[in-house]
Amino acid sequence: MVSGDWWTNPHLDNNECVCVEVTDPSQPLNYVDGQRVDPKCTQTFDLREPATGKSLRYVASSNEEDVDRAVRSARREFKAWKKFSGFERGNVLKKAANIIRMRSEELARTEVLDTGKPIYEARMDIAGCADTVDYYGGMAAGISGEFLQLSNGNFNYTIREPLGVVGGIGAWNYPFQMATWKSSPALACGNTFVFKPSPLTPLTAVMLGEIYKEAGLPDGCYNVIQGEGDTGQLLGNHPDVNKMTFTGSVPTGSKVMEACAKGIKHVGLELGGKSPCIIFNDSNLDNAVSGTGIHDSLLDNAVSGAMMANFFTQGQVCSNGTRVFVQNSIMGPFLAKLVERTKNMKIGNPNHEDTKVGATISEEQAKKVLTYVDIAKKEGASVLCGGERVVPEDSLSGGYYMSPCILVNCEDHMTVVKDEIFGSVMSVLGFDTEPEVISRANDTEFGLAAGVFTNDLKRAHRVASELEAGSLYVNNYNVYPVGVPFGGYKKSGLGRENGPEALDLFTQVKSVYVEMGDVEAPF
Ligand SMILES: NC(=O)c1ccc[n+]([C@@H]2O[C@H](COP(=O)([O-])OP(=O)(O)OC[C@H]3O[C@@H](n4cnc5c(N)ncnc54)[C@H](O)[C@@H]3O)[C@@H](O)[C@H]2O)c1
């Protein structure tokens, strides 16, 4: 629990925030059999606060024995949990959703501590997570098979059964979201779960374990092991894990898939992206501004959309539309509004209410992002604004802050336009025609998301159907209402999270044939 009520005072300096249990090194962050446990592993890793760069605590890693202990706990409890009715499992999840809502401020503050994202965003994240857990709580009672009438009174029915023990591995940009998006559909279907969060953001996954327990989840159904890549590898290779659900980069996803291939395990992959956000000039509209032919509100919406497609969580969002294609005839007014609004985003202490840009996750990631800006300049792009390290105030001088960057004069072949940067760097590219932009938008190995801004209804649906991506946005970007499936085409992933699709992916079908007559054997 968080001590005191520091979160109610937006003027408190982040250094004064004390999340006692999660930052106290004597409190273990592994969670097995319904309690925090000390791992056997003697290795630790340093957890740093992105907002200040200061060490929060050392976190104990998990070795083979620790991973095995968590998987055995999940295996043991699977036998009982799968026998609960869907309705009973759903009730546990719905209670957990309510506890998440009651503890939302504490969870949001811990997420800020771990990720450096601004508090307004962390609150949105936690509210969305509660909704997801609630959603799967509601869906659990409806998980069922089908009945098929056959000839002579014979029939067949199917049962949707859980897979067994599911292993989850998360990235660092949405830590609580990854723990909830993966565990709640898995648990709803009757699986048990072992989760390894990113070593950069280990804090809230263990809080979720305590919330599930309070909601009535039997001990052993949800477990957390902390660690780096080698711990993730041990989990993926464990013979008693039946499915891996992974979020992270393409190279690591490929390794996880390889481990699953060896063990013939189910695998779900949520990987990287380099998504397009396409902004058309609907020139036949009234209320044209400054002779450009674009409707004022469409322009405002398009600028808002481009910013939402790039600047949440310091640009560290897998679905970001970092290639912003703007029809050339509206480039001038679009850029003017975009730059004005981007410069107005307040960069600062992520715990402050008015902060819109917090800290990048780590020094390494911040340096990587700034290096990409340098490469872009060398390859001929121009910086319209941002792309620099920022020190918002003296007390945050060790934090990893940078100003959101807008690049123009970009070309499709440039490194910055091809690579996933995972930081606040938007590349703006001009285009003239619809076929041209569709072809350029699809010219990528990724296919996670895409956006199209237009007031032409037919064009919107035509373009949406042509774009090779798993999540399409028409006249908005990066919105994730509960129940909407999410996941990638091409190298952006396999399978879907969220929505009813996830339930199919956490179950397997057992088919039962029933003979009502005599056996007519040809022998
Ligand atoms: N599609 C999505 O839903 C989604 C969401 C968020 C982030 N991402 C992607 O995640 C990436 C950024 O996250 P990251 O830097 O944490 O990714 P990463 O691939 O470096 O690490 C992800 C996780 O895998 C673990 N890991 C590392 N090596 C492993 C191995 N050999 N076997 C098993 N696990 C291993 C890490 O410890 C971490 O928990 C970006 O590419 C981003 O696009 C995708």
PDBQT file of the ligand as one rigid body, heavy atoms in Angstrom, charges set to zero:
ROOT
HETATM    1  N1  LIG A 601       1.919  -5.247 -29.891  1.00  0.00    +0.000 N 
HETATM    2  C1  LIG A 601       1.796  -4.878 -28.620  1.00  0.00    +0.000 C 
HETATM    3  O1  LIG A 601       0.751  -5.035 -28.008  1.00  0.00    +0.000 OA
HETATM    4  C2  LIG A 601       2.957  -4.240 -27.910  1.00  0.00    +0.000 A 
HETATM    5  C3  LIG A 601       2.725  -3.536 -26.729  1.00  0.00    +0.000 A 
HETATM    6  C4  LIG A 601       3.807  -2.946 -26.079  1.00  0.00    +0.000 A 
HETATM    7  C5  LIG A 601       5.090  -3.060 -26.577  1.00  0.00    +0.000 A 
HETATM    8  N2  LIG A 601       5.293  -3.753 -27.734  1.00  0.00    +0.000 N 
HETATM    9  C6  LIG A 601       6.634  -3.832 -28.295  1.00  0.00    +0.000 C 
HETATM   10  O2  LIG A 601       7.591  -4.099 -27.269  1.00  0.00    +0.000 OA
HETATM   11  C7  LIG A 601       8.855  -3.540 -27.626  1.00  0.00    +0.000 C 
HETATM   12  C8  LIG A 601       9.412  -2.752 -26.471  1.00  0.00    +0.000 C 
HETATM   13  O3  LIG A 601       9.431  -3.524 -25.313  1.00  0.00    +0.000 OA
HETATM   14  P1  LIG A 601      10.751  -4.194 -24.727  1.00  0.00    +0.000 P 
HETATM   15  O4  LIG A 601      11.922  -3.318 -25.011  1.00  0.00    +0.000 OA
HETATM   16  O5  LIG A 601      10.457  -4.560 -23.324  1.00  0.00    +0.000 OA
HETATM   17  O6  LIG A 601      10.858  -5.521 -25.612  1.00  0.00    +0.000 OA
HETATM   18  P2  LIG A 601      11.863  -6.749 -25.436  1.00  0.00    +0.000 P 
HETATM   19  O7  LIG A 601      11.562  -7.686 -26.546  1.00  0.00    +0.000 OA
HETATM   20  O8  LIG A 601      13.243  -6.294 -25.251  1.00  0.00    +0.000 OA
HETATM   21  O9  LIG A 601      11.443  -7.414 -24.029  1.00  0.00    +0.000 OA
HETATM   22  C9  LIG A 601      10.124  -7.845 -23.779  1.00  0.00    +0.000 C 
HETATM   23  C10 LIG A 601      10.129  -8.859 -22.649  1.00  0.00    +0.000 C 
HETATM   24  O10 LIG A 601      10.817 -10.039 -23.073  1.00  0.00    +0.000 OA
HETATM   25  C11 LIG A 601      11.765 -10.431 -22.083  1.00  0.00    +0.000 C 
HETATM   26  N3  LIG A 601      12.824 -11.171 -22.776  1.00  0.00    +0.000 N 
HETATM   27  C12 LIG A 601      13.994 -10.720 -23.271  1.00  0.00    +0.000 A 
HETATM   28  N4  LIG A 601      14.679 -11.723 -23.886  1.00  0.00    +0.000 NA
HETATM   29  C13 LIG A 601      13.903 -12.836 -23.779  1.00  0.00    +0.000 A 
HETATM   30  C14 LIG A 601      14.033 -14.182 -24.235  1.00  0.00    +0.000 A 
HETATM   31  N5  LIG A 601      15.095 -14.602 -24.913  1.00  0.00    +0.000 N 
HETATM   32  N6  LIG A 601      13.023 -15.056 -23.963  1.00  0.00    +0.000 NA
HETATM   33  C15 LIG A 601      11.919 -14.648 -23.293  1.00  0.00    +0.000 A 
HETATM   34  N7  LIG A 601      11.749 -13.382 -22.835  1.00  0.00    +0.000 NA
HETATM   35  C16 LIG A 601      12.724 -12.489 -23.078  1.00  0.00    +0.000 A 
HETATM   36  C17 LIG A 601      12.178  -9.111 -21.444  1.00  0.00    +0.000 C 
HETATM   37  O11 LIG A 601      12.752  -9.325 -20.173  1.00  0.00    +0.000 OA
HETATM   38  C18 LIG A 601      10.836  -8.391 -21.380  1.00  0.00    +0.000 C 
HETATM   39  O12 LIG A 601      10.085  -8.809 -20.276  1.00  0.00    +0.000 OA
HETATM   40  C19 LIG A 601       8.580  -2.672 -28.846  1.00  0.00    +0.000 C 
HETATM   41  O13 LIG A 601       8.997  -3.349 -29.998  1.00  0.00    +0.000 OA
HETATM   42  C20 LIG A 601       7.062  -2.519 -28.835  1.00  0.00    +0.000 C 
HETATM   43  O14 LIG A 601       6.493  -2.245 -30.079  1.00  0.00    +0.000 OA
HETATM   44  C21 LIG A 601       4.261  -4.349 -28.403  1.00  0.00    +0.000 A 
ENDROOT
TORSDOF 0
